Amino acid sequence: MAETRIEEKMEMFDQEIAGIKELSKMLSGKQQQAILSYINKREGAINDQ
């Protein structure tokens, strides 16, 4: 049961990250760095759970 919730949450994060990566293609270098930093923090938080 908990495993299913984790998988659903991981899928949601994957979709969110994919969307952010698409957006980052249209942004300046500084904005891209900020977004990559955000993604790395999110992925770190996911891995800590």
Secondary structure as the mmCIF struct_conf table of DSSP 4:
data_model
#
loop_
_struct_conf.conf_type_id
_struct_conf.id
_struct_conf.beg_label_comp_id
_struct_conf.beg_label_asym_id
_struct_conf.beg_label_seq_id
_struct_conf.end_label_comp_id
_struct_conf.end_label_asym_id
_struct_conf.end_label_seq_id
HELX_RH_AL_P HELX_RH_AL_P1 ALA A 2 SER A 24
TURN_TY1_P TURN_TY1_P1 LYS A 25 MET A 26
BEND BEND1 LEU A 27 LEU A 27
HELX_RH_AL_P HELX_RH_AL_P2 GLY A 29 ASP A 48
#
